[in-house]
Amino acid sequence: MSLTHWLVVAVLVLLLFGRGKISELMGDMAKGIKSFKKGLAEDDDVAENMSQRSPQTIEHRADQPVRSSVGSVDSQKS
């Protein structure tokens, strides 16, 4: 496309949306990008904290049955 086509498109966009609306949209877009980057940084921090913690062992005695809150297979057959 030539420069003339881009100028016509730019003028039409300005006429349709107005100066204030375009700047408002760009401000909202900038806020969204900042929020996205902040979320990525928080995820990195959480992952780093998880990798720095020592692994935890689960204490369980083999002679005690494990009970689930969902229910056993036998109770679902009835």
N, C-alpha and C positions, 0 to 999 in steps of 0.2 A: 504494500500500500504506500501511496505517496504521502508526503507531508501535508498536502491539502486535505486528504481524507482524514488524517489524524486530527487536524485542526477542526474540521466539521464535527467529528465525533466528540471532541472536547467541548466545543460550544454547545452541542446538544445536551451533553451530560450536565453542564453548568446550568442550562436553562431548565432542565427537568428537575434537578435536585437542589439547585441553589448553592451558594457558597457555604452557608452555615451547616447545611445538612451533610455536605461532603466532609467538612472538617469534623463534624460530630461522628460520622461513620469511621473516619480514620482514627479518631481518639478511642472509640470503642474497640477497634481492631487492635490498637496498641495495648489497651488494657487486657484484652484476651491473650495476646502473645506474652505479656508479662506474667499473667496468671499461669499460663501453660509452662513457662520456664521455671516459675516458682514451684509448681507441682513436680516437675522433673527433678529439681534440686532436692526437694523433700524426700522423694523416693530414693534418691542416691544416699541421703543421710540415713534413712531407715535401713537400707540394705547394708550400709557400712556398719551400723550399730549391731545388726543381727550377726554379721560375720565376726565381730570382735567379741561377742559373748561366747563363753565356754559351753560346750554341749552339756545338756542335762540328762541324767539317767532317770528312768522311770522304775520305781520300786514296785515289784509285784512278786508275790509268792506263788509258786507253781501249784501248791495244794489248794489255793483259793480259786473258785470259779470266777470268770470275768462276767460281769453283768452289763448289759447294754440298756439304754433307755428306750430303744426302739421296740424291743420285744424279741422273743425268740422265734425260731422257725416253727416250732411245735405249736405255739399259740396262734400263729397265722393260718395253720391248716384247719383249725376248728371253725 
